[in-house]
């Protein structure tokens, strides 16, 4: 597999596009699934390409997003029925794996 940044971006976007409504993956889970990029690499892709996909379905391991995105994400989570606990995603209940 090459290390071209565009390739990582394409792979991350493909995974994010496959996350069902009401479910999430963490930045780290996406990196682990792809075997590359690491959580920060995936976060970088989301920072550049997030508006193209359902960005609210990719969260930190603690169920949060950067503060500037939390307010905009919460209505999406509510509409999709994403498991929430104390205003953040309940990752234990909402986590999705591509091989499900």
Secondary structure, DSSP 4 states (H G I P E B T S, - for coil): ----HHHHHHHHHHHHHHSPTT-BEEHHHHHHHHTSSHHHHHHHHHHHHGGGTTGGGEE-TTS---HHHHHHHHHHHHHHT--EETTEE-HHHHB--TT-
